Amino acid sequence: MKKIIFLILAFVSIVQAQELKFSTGQVGLDFSGLAVSSKGGENKFDKYSPLKAGLLSAVVPGGGQFYTKSYFKSALFFTAEVALWVVYFSYTKKGDEQTIRFKQYADENWSVVDYAEWMNQWMTKYGTPDAPIIRITQDPNLKPWQRLNWSELNAAERYIGQRAGGFSHTLPFYGEQQYYELIGKYHQYAPGWNDFDRNFVPEDVSELKPTQKFKFYSFERGKANDFYSVASASAFILVANHILSAVDAVITAMLNNRRIETETKLSYDLITGLNARVKLKLEF
């Protein structure tokens, strides 16, 4: 055994501190004994900019994933984006079409003149002498909403509300979004529907009940609101898809940018004996 060690040390004395290079690393000799070390080079990989990846996906979901060559996730985010836009435009269109239908139905079956005439009946029957009777023009060529003064209409609503309760709202001008909402939502507007019993003028206006056309209109208006709700939800998810895709792209780029470096060392010392060491370094 001593002869073998002597031969090794003799060989070491010949090569002196020279280095032997190999394609896979580097081998060196240490005269404190015998040491063989190998240091592996860095793994080769494509480096990606997390900022660029995030911005690409923020603009077009899946763009950052495509940039970092995560093609499956890129397809998922982009497909979700396309599907959500289809849902948004489709249900917005359905909502618009349904809105046109229920507004047309209201214009054909609900009249502000009928509503005003019923309030005049109530004020004449149960009101005081100073009740704000609504003046109604009898010109048949005018549209119903053109045949009366809207401020007088609202004054009558407030008067009945103060005298009897039950009239909790004043009607916005014709054509406004609230106009079409209120006439199919609150019972005080039941007298404006053309299937309402004109002879029913109770002192307690809370006895007013919705007619069949009132109920049908409410249902049709509700369908439009449901369509718009789906469109709004898809718009919210669209924004979330952009954010999630951007965050995922940044993380993916950072993970792909990791660097791995390895170093192994095997040595023999006359005093300590055989020593081995392996080092792994991971950088981001």
DOKOLTI-582211 format. One line per 3 residues: number of its first residue (from 1); their letters; for each residue x, y, z of C-alpha. Coordinates in Angstrom, 3 decimals. Each point is the difference from the previous one (the first is absolute). Example, Ala and Ser with C-alpha at 12.3 -4.5 7.8 and 13.67 -1.06 7.14 Angstrom:
% residues 2
1	as	12.300:-4.500:7.800; 1.370:3.440:-0.660;
END
This chain:
% residues 284
1	mkk	0.000:0.000:0.000; 2.865:2.355:0.859; 1.584:-0.724:-3.364;
4	iif	-3.197:0.969:-1.807; -0.236:3.267:1.863; 3.692:0.665:-0.684;
7	lil	-0.537:-0.500:-3.745; -2.962:2.361:0.008; 1.956:2.709:1.792;
10	afv	2.881:-0.494:-2.406; -2.350:0.512:-2.906; -1.343:3.112:1.662;
13	siv	3.485:1.417:0.351; 0.507:-0.394:-3.756; -3.159:1.789:-1.129;
16	qaq	0.483:2.776:2.683; -2.993:2.413:0.015; -1.034:-0.683:-3.595;
19	elk	-3.649:-0.211:-0.910; -1.733:-2.659:-2.022; -3.021:1.359:-1.871;
22	fst	-2.978:-2.028:-1.086; -3.051:0.922:-2.020; -2.313:-0.767:2.906;
25	gqv	1.769:2.112:2.626; 3.409:0.560:1.521; 2.331:-2.328:1.909;
28	gld	2.655:1.370:2.371; 2.657:-1.534:2.276; 0.703:1.207:3.533;
31	fsg	3.356:-0.766:1.659; -1.390:-0.138:3.535; -0.821:-3.517:-0.964;
34	lav	-1.891:-1.085:-3.044; -3.086:1.955:-1.115; -2.143:-0.366:-3.080;
37	ssk	-2.673:2.661:-0.577; -2.516:0.574:-2.759; -2.033:3.149:-0.547;
40	gge	-2.909:-0.242:-2.384; -0.911:2.943:-2.167; -3.301:1.869:0.190;
43	nkf	-2.983:-1.593:-1.695; -0.750:1.633:-3.309; -3.511:1.476:-0.236;
46	dky	-1.953:2.887:-1.452; -0.285:3.022:2.261; -3.312:1.882:0.003;
49	spl	-0.939:3.439:1.221; -2.693:-0.307:2.724; -1.079:3.594:-0.728;
52	kag	-0.429:-0.685:-3.693; -1.856:-3.244:0.686; -2.363:1.741:2.422;
55	lls	-0.720:2.880:-2.371; -0.674:-2.337:-2.920; -2.535:-1.981:2.012;
58	avv	-1.554:3.151:1.447; -0.746:1.174:-3.543; -0.878:-3.399:-1.513;
61	pgg	-0.503:-2.834:2.507; 2.278:-2.878:-0.957; 2.501:2.295:-1.724;
64	gqf	2.532:-0.192:2.810; -0.389:-3.769:0.215; 0.632:-0.279:-3.741;
67	ytk	3.096:2.163:0.409; 1.344:-2.343:2.710; -0.919:-3.039:-2.155;
70	syf	-2.717:-1.194:2.394; -2.243:-0.752:-2.938; -2.667:-2.024:1.786;
73	ksa	-0.686:2.722:2.580; 0.154:2.594:-2.757; -2.756:-1.821:-1.869;
76	lff	-2.126:-0.249:3.162; 0.190:3.710:0.837; -0.553:1.092:-3.591;
79	tae	-2.936:-2.387:-0.499; -1.603:1.308:3.194; 0.469:3.556:-1.274;
82	val	-1.701:-0.720:-3.322; -2.857:-1.911:1.666; -0.630:2.797:2.506;
85	wvv	-0.121:2.648:-2.727; -2.500:-2.149:-1.922; -2.176:-0.285:3.108;
88	yfs	0.272:3.732:0.715; -1.031:1.143:-3.484; -2.642:-2.708:-0.357;
91	ytk	-1.785:0.809:3.258; 0.359:3.743:-0.452; -1.736:-0.380:-3.347;
94	kgd	-2.724:-2.163:1.575; -0.483:2.612:2.712; -0.275:2.801:-2.561;
97	eqt	-2.526:-1.937:-2.070; -2.047:-0.897:3.068; 0.065:3.639:1.130;
100	irf	-1.440:1.097:-3.342; -2.760:-2.601:0.364; -1.066:0.896:3.544;
103	kqy	0.096:3.750:-0.729; -2.195:-0.510:-3.034; -2.404:-2.053:2.098;
106	ade	-0.135:2.758:2.631; -0.657:2.723:-2.591; -2.886:-2.051:-1.390;
109	nws	-1.589:-1.024:3.302; 0.861:2.585:2.640; -1.215:3.579:-0.242;
112	vvd	1.020:2.898:2.196; -3.330:1.615:-0.944; -1.953:-2.923:1.480;
115	yae	2.183:0.193:3.095; -0.591:3.762:0.323; -3.753:-0.344:-0.510;
118	wmn	-0.175:-2.618:2.757; 1.879:2.330:2.388; -2.407:2.819:-0.893;
121	qwm	-2.879:-2.317:0.909; 1.588:-0.805:3.330; 0.724:3.662:0.841;
124	tky	-3.519:1.018:-1.003; -1.511:-2.734:2.157; 2.290:0.041:3.048;
127	gtp	2.113:3.138:-0.252; -0.332:3.531:1.258; -1.217:2.948:-2.099;
130	dap	3.592:1.047:-0.652; 1.017:-3.397:-1.402; 2.366:0.427:-2.999;
133	iir	-2.275:-1.244:-2.771; 2.007:-0.868:-3.122; -0.960:1.812:-3.190;
136	itq	-0.202:-2.386:-2.935; -0.075:1.119:-3.643; -2.645:-1.820:-2.023;
139	dpn	1.865:0.179:-3.316; -0.009:-3.594:-1.366; 2.884:0.798:-2.360;
142	lkp	2.394:0.398:2.910; 1.778:-2.871:1.703; -1.217:-0.730:3.563;
145	wqr	3.158:1.446:1.571; -0.516:3.210:-1.978; -3.525:0.595:1.256;
148	lnw	0.772:1.081:3.553; 2.388:2.052:2.093; 2.499:-2.285:1.698;
151	sel	0.552:2.284:2.979; -3.754:-0.087:0.701; 0.088:-3.791:-0.233;
154	naa	2.791:-0.206:2.576; -1.759:2.498:2.262; -3.122:-2.202:-0.028;
157	ery	2.100:-3.070:0.886; 1.535:1.801:2.964; -3.428:1.234:1.107;
160	igq	-1.540:-3.484:-0.009; 3.073:-1.392:1.727; -0.349:2.553:2.806;
163	rag	-3.765:-0.471:0.342; -0.276:-3.770:-0.290; 3.448:-1.512:-0.179;
166	gfs	0.730:-2.721:-2.534; 1.267:2.414:-2.645; 3.680:-0.178:0.804;
169	htl	1.467:1.157:-3.314; -0.297:2.745:-2.571; 0.104:-1.067:-3.633;
172	pfy	3.107:1.085:-1.974; -0.593:1.520:-3.420; -0.957:-2.281:-2.854;
175	geq	2.865:-1.938:-1.568; 2.320:0.002:2.993; 1.244:-3.318:1.334;
178	qyy	-1.787:0.549:3.338; -3.247:0.741:-1.808; -0.077:-3.504:-1.489;
181	eli	1.145:-1.554:3.255; -2.553:1.593:2.331; -3.123:-0.690:-2.055;
184	gky	0.676:-3.725:0.247; 1.274:-0.049:3.562; -2.331:1.962:2.311;
187	hqy	-3.705:-0.607:0.422; -0.811:3.713:-0.022; 0.471:-0.094:-3.782;
190	apg	-2.544:-2.785:-0.547; -2.750:2.482:-1.083; 2.087:0.889:-3.069;
193	wnd	-0.299:-3.494:-1.520; -2.837:-0.381:-2.470; -1.396:-3.138:1.687;
196	fdr	-0.516:1.815:3.314; -3.562:0.419:1.324; -0.611:3.782:-0.226;
199	nfv	-2.900:-0.234:2.431; 2.240:-1.217:2.775; 0.951:3.163:1.923;
202	ped	0.624:-1.013:3.615; 0.785:2.606:2.626; 2.837:-2.213:1.211;
205	vse	2.303:-0.012:-3.038; 1.970:-2.904:1.477; -2.896:-2.173:-1.240;
208	lkp	1.198:0.475:-3.579; 1.110:-3.305:-1.475; 2.043:-0.791:-3.128;
211	tqk	-1.949:-1.025:-3.075; 0.882:-2.887:-2.317; 1.703:2.370:-2.444;
214	fkf	1.867:1.596:2.893; 1.314:-3.451:0.990; 0.892:-0.978:-3.559;
217	ysf	1.873:3.253:-0.503; 1.921:-0.475:3.249; 1.027:-3.467:-1.140;
220	erg	1.172:1.270:-3.409; 1.975:2.833:1.561; 1.540:-2.487:2.431;
223	kan	1.204:-2.126:-2.907; 1.864:2.988:-1.425; 1.617:0.632:3.384;
226	dfy	1.057:-3.660:0.170; 1.666:0.244:-3.411; 1.879:3.116:1.071;
229	sva	1.017:-1.680:3.261; 1.641:-2.849:-1.924; 1.782:2.539:-2.215;
232	sas	1.206:1.916:3.070; 1.244:-3.189:1.649; 1.929:-0.972:-3.124;
235	afi	1.563:3.476:-0.118; 1.146:-0.412:3.601; 1.491:-3.416:-0.754;
238	lva	1.716:1.477:-3.076; 1.856:2.450:2.202; 0.879:-2.803:2.425;
241	nhi	1.279:-2.116:-2.898; 2.400:2.790:-1.032; 1.282:0.368:3.569;
244	lsa	0.396:-3.736:0.630; 1.709:-0.533:-3.331; 2.428:2.861:0.690;
247	vda	0.874:-1.312:3.479; 0.442:-3.540:-1.295; 2.217:1.232:-2.847;
250	vit	2.283:1.868:2.408; 0.341:-3.053:2.261; 0.576:-2.304:-2.974;
253	aml	2.759:2.266:-1.348; 1.688:0.138:3.409; -0.105:-3.782:0.403;
256	nnr	1.374:-0.543:-3.487; 2.876:2.361:0.805; 1.388:-2.156:2.806;
259	rie	3.663:-1.062:-0.322; 1.452:-3.231:1.348; 3.728:-0.400:0.697;
262	tet	1.557:-3.187:1.433; 3.398:-0.678:1.544; 1.352:-3.317:1.239;
265	kls	3.295:-0.653:1.806; 1.685:-3.265:1.000; 3.254:0.138:1.999;
268	ydl	2.337:-2.236:1.966; 2.102:1.287:2.817; 2.720:-2.004:1.821;
271	itg	-1.443:1.105:3.333; -3.788:0.269:-0.484; -0.416:-2.638:-2.670;
274	lna	-2.529:0.110:-2.824; -2.222:3.141:-0.256; -2.886:0.635:-2.386;
277	rvk	-2.010:3.197:-0.563; -2.884:0.863:-2.342; -1.324:3.556:-0.357;
280	lkl	-3.164:1.061:-1.855; -0.758:3.670:-0.592; -3.379:1.220:-1.283;
283	ef	-0.333:3.609:-1.142; -3.049:1.993:-1.194;
END
